[in-house]
Amino acid sequence: MSALSDQLSTCLSQQAQQLILATTLRQAQALQQSVQAQLNQIRRDRAQPMVEQMQWIAAAAAFANPLPTLDLLATGAINAQLVVDLGAIYGQTFTLEQGKAAAGTLAGVMVKLGLVELSTQALSALLKSSTVTYVAGGFLQGVSAAYLTRLAGLSLIEFFEAQSLQPAAGTLAWDKIGETLRAVFQRTGQPVMLRGLLQQAIARFQNLPASSLPSTGAKTDSLAPSVELAAS
């Protein structure tokens, strides 16, 4: 009986130690996740202004040199630099060539998912339903470039954040970027969000001198200074 009691005590002691270790491990993992989430918020606060800056650089480039809609992402230098800069914030090192390759992947997935066409059509419809009386020839291309660059940037932020929460994954799972792009598009492609982007674009471009506008054969005065986009 004494031997059996000793065995039970030993088993209970070992199980108790295992339970303590398991609990400690869970607490450590939870703490790590919490710290990583806070770090990602700090990173996001740094990354979002960068995305906004790049979106307006892309918009200005497309506004001054209008391209066919589906070729908007062909000028991948801006998105390539965005990949490099955002990667640096999230501890991911990219050369410019690697950034170009990643930007090309993003562009290809956007086109494959129909996001380029859908966003441009939505922006065009909002423009047609607005009270804007004059829009320069490159305006739609410019605001489309701004949105697509924003879509790419916000998707990269979420993609890098997800990767940081799974350090064991090792290499970046670029095959998952389509899911992230689709999710971000569903949030940012809503009319209310696109309307806000249009209003910002009009405010930015309305004061450009006439000499800087692309020749369209139309009136060369500035964009209407007071614009209200109709609700859709």
N, C-alpha and C positions, 0 to 999 in steps of 0.2 A: 504493500500500500504506500509505503514511504517513497519507494522508487517511482511509482506512478505519479505521486504528487509532485515529486521533483521534476519529472518529465513535463507535466502540465505547466508548472511554473516557468520552466525554461521556454516552452512553446509560447506561452502568453507574453513572456518578456521579449522574445524575438519578434512576435507580431506587433507588440506595442512599439518597438523600435522602428519597425518597417512602416507602421502608421505615422509615426512622428516624422520619419524621413519623407514619406509621401506628402504629408501635409506641408512640410517645410519646402519641398520642391514646388508644390502648387503655389504657395505664397510667393516664392522667388520668381516663378514664371509670371504671376499676376503683377508683381512689382515691375518686372522687366517690361511687360506690355504697357503698363501705365506710364513708365518713364519714356518709352518709345513713342507713345501717343502724344505726350507733352512735347517731345522733341519734334515730332512731325508737325505739330501746330506752329511751333516757332519757325520751322522750315517753310511751312505754307505761307506764313506772314511775310517771309522774304521772297518767296517764289511768285506770289500773285501779282505784285507790282511789276515784276519782270515780264510776266505774261502780258499784262496790259500794255506795257511799253512796246513789246514786240508786235502786238496785234495792230497798233497804230502805225508802226513802221511798215508792216505788210500792207496795210490799207493805203498809205501814202504812195507806196511803190506801185500798187495796182491801179490807184486812182490816176497817177501821172502816165502810166503805160498800160492801158487796158488790154487784157488778154481774154481769149475765149474762156468761158466759165470753167470748163473741165481742166484747163491748163493753169488754173490759179495756183495749184500746189506744185507746179513744175518748177517754179522759182523757189527751190527748197533751201537756199542759203539761209534765209531767216529762220525757218523751222529747224535747220541743222544746228544753228547757233543756239537756238532755244533748248534743244536736246542737250548740248554740251553744258550750257549754263545751269539748267535745272538739275542735270545729273550731278554737277559739282556740289550743289546745295544738299543733295541727298546722298552724298558719298559715293556716287557712281562716276567713274572717270571715263570720258569719251574723247577720242581724238576728233578733229573736225571731219575726217573721212568717215569715222564710225557714226558721227552725228548725222552726216548726209545719208548714210545707209539707213539709220533709224528713221529719219524724216521721210525717206522714200517708202519705208514700210508703212508708216502712218498714212501717207498720202494714198498708197495702194489700197489699204484697208478702208479708208474713208470712201474712196470711189467704189470699191466692191460692195460696201454696205449701202451705197446710194446717199450718203450723208451730204456730199458736195451738191448734188442735184436738189435734194430735198431742202437744204438750207437756203440755197440760192432762189429756188422757187418761192419759198416762204417770205424771204426778204423782198423779192420782186412784188409779190402780192401786197405786202404791207405798204410798199412805196406807192403802188397804184391806188390803194385805199386811203392814202394820206392827203393832206392839203398842200403838199409841196407843189409849187407851180413851175419850178425849174430844177432840174437835176443834171449836172454835168455828165458827159458820156461815160466817164469811168467811175461814177459814184457807186453803182450797183456792184461792179467788180471790186471796188475798194472796200465797201462794207462787207462783202462776202469774204474777201481775204482776211479782214479783221476777225470775222466770226470763226472762220476755219482755223486761223492761227490760235484763237482763244480756245477753241475746241481741242486742238492738239495739245496746247499747254496745260489746260486743266486735266486732260486725260493723262498726260505724263506725270503730273503731280500725284494723282490718285494711284497710278501704276507704281511709281517709285515708293509711295507710302505703303502700299500693300506688300511690296517686296521687302521693305524694311521690317515689317512685322513677321516675316518668314525668313529669317537669316539662314536657316538650314537649306533653303531652296538653292542657294549658290548663284548660278547664272540667272540672268533676267529671262523671264518666260514671255518673250515677245509674242508667242502664239495666243496669249491672253489679252493682248492690247485691244482686240476687236470688242470684247465684252465691255471693257472700260470705256471705249469710245461710244458704244451704243448707250451705255448708262448715262454718260455725261451729256450726250446729245438729247436724250429724253428729258433731261432737266433744263438744259440751256437752250433747247430749240423751241421752247414754248413761245407763242406770240408775244406775251408780255415781256419776256426776256429779249427777244429780237427787236421789239419796239424800242426798248430802252437803248439798245446798241445803235439803232438807227438815229435816235435823238442825239446820242453822243457824237456820232459821225457827222451829222449835219452841223452841230455846234462847232466841230473841229474844222470842217472844210468850208463853211459858209464865208469865211473871211479871207480865203485864198485870193490873191490877185488874179484878174482875168487872164493875164499872160501865162499863168501857170496851169490853166485848165486845158485839157485835151480839146482839139478842134472837133466840134460836132456839127457845125453848120447851124447851130441853134444860137439863141441869145447868149451873150457872153457876160451878163452881169452875174453877181455872186448868188449863191444859194439863198433862198428866201430866209431872212433873218428871224422870222417868227414862224415856227412850225408846230402844228399839233397833229400827231398821228392818230387817225381814226381807230377806234377800238374794233377788233374783229371778233 
